[in-house]
Amino acid sequence: IHSMESPNESTGQEIELEAFQRQVAERFRDLAPSDSDDLLSIPWIRKLLDTFLCCQEDFRVIVFKNKSQLNKPPMDKYITDYFERSLKALDVCNAIRDGIERIRQWQKQLEIVLCALDSQRTIGEGQFRRAKKALIDLAIGMLDEKESSSSVAHRNRSFVRNNAHRELRSLSNFRSLSWSVSRTWSAARQIQAIASNLVAPKTNEIISTNRLNVAVFTMSHVLLFVMWALVAAIPCQDRGLQIHLSVTKQFVWADPILSLHERISEESKKRDRRNSCGLLKEIHGIEKCARHMNELTDSVQFPLTMQKEAEVKERVQELALVHQA
């Protein structure tokens, strides 16, 4: 941070802390994909998590080397606040794990469709009925997830609008018994709690802590962004994405993190992604292919014409590619 440099010669600790911030900046610059289609894909999420773990390990080393300062004010409050944010992040991770399990359930429905409409066999009415049922189950699962992504109160009201939703509500109540978070838990509120009171360190505190609090502030922002990005990508309850990252560009890592935040926010505003249960590229592929397959199965009449059978096989191949992804 150029505006906070001491006129005296830098100490070994100062050099290490500045190197930590530069490493964070470089790692998040590497996360900016050249192709927008790569953003929020499974490979990108893996790279994001690898980046977080590397930053966390570097931060752990810094904290370990400076244990004697952690109990002194104001460092005691900085480190306590960071641990509290980490605990809140664990709740987010539990919700994300549940979301990943839901995606696996959707994959199983795709497997049923692929098996029923196997291109190696003659496609009959029985196979189509089986595929149609799996597509309906998939649509119900994704619809339920879209509703749970809105506010909890709105979701509960939506379940009782008409009799057609009662079965869906029973299914949702049954599934919630295995969820890692309560039905009233909100990802949006949890992210806001992690972001709460996250303000840039004061100059006098930077001096008194030998810049150690800047490392905590840096890692807190890394934690906040990674949790927010996971909530944006993966289905979870009440996943509102409206959050303001209050960090000035005097920090070398601010620009790459703010740039990624802006790109993901813009992605969420696209017309075909606005009501999605998750911005993960692979989820978008499932939604798109499932919609096309549903439209196709609604238009099918038996016996199949050669043209219609060729169209079915083409759609099945598209679905297979999405399933493999």
Steps between C-alpha positions, in 0.01 A plus 500: 500500500700796375322764709583316822868428448736601779790729419725260692653191341252213477533218751484131414142485630392797288653342190319172572165675555534701179595181313184334635282776355678481164450121491129543571478753216683272255287198587176688445628645173560141388133428577382747234420270203570623149180331382185611684357147457767367737383727784292312761570162339601199712870535400485870596342418839779247564757767417322745732516251788867427428566875511322529834694210652833646384413841646380335821826306536712813448285682755533212748880521477490876567272456801715217638814713477331785688313313773641728771313799352158337472395562861589869493249768402395574232622170347294294745178644355616464139585133544182427701286661230677292235433176686133597536480564126663162441232329711227673299678386182478139622120533500519622141718199413242265654227660288720474190557130574121454505478684169760270344297201618193644326697533176598133534131411531431691178778305331326175600183620328704574187644148517147357498413704190820391323440136587136511390580665167817303425576547131607135471143382552169554328316781679147405602218660700615332824847650475352843429269480803797409720707788360208742537453406867872557569482839326197597711682395819800705388280804429334470843839478671634805318177696554514423872859625504411822317228570757736431790748742346251782558409626846388234750170674563425523128590134456265387774212704355562358155449146626138562596382697199315200359452128547750419229783614725405290804690195383803719432477642852489151652805400299682815610417444867620140479826594333570780747552239774835417343609859438804629689334837568152584630212584266505861625872542430589764242816504288449870428481587870804284574708675234386836638609386847846408368524844334376686809746753648768403249670838465852600403745520794577843643850639450581508873392135535713400200800658668428346843458150352794527258250450213388161629139621506524573126568129441187413702297757306631356172415141594156606625423645156629185330270293723203729431545495122549124477188429709299749294618342172408150623151620597466660157596177321347220710133457601428593861227667705430871446809563291463876451813637334466869589813579697731799489872434535623807687870499420708777347737440210799600713524127577676320216252208509190722491482546124507129398246405769267792418529418128393138558218617728373731226518229232306250712240766591453580130461129423219476757311783326488330158148420389553124478679484837289739708270233645752217504547295817878534452734676258721194453553452126413130525166576672411733213577213261271263692214755500535569129522136388220388732273773361574394141438133585170585669385695195599209277326231706181710503496507119573130441237273348533127437606334284804729468588635158863467391537878524363513856714204609810674364403815694457296819844341459657843442345634822613191690858558381482860625369375834783246522758777454339703780494195726868428437592861584 
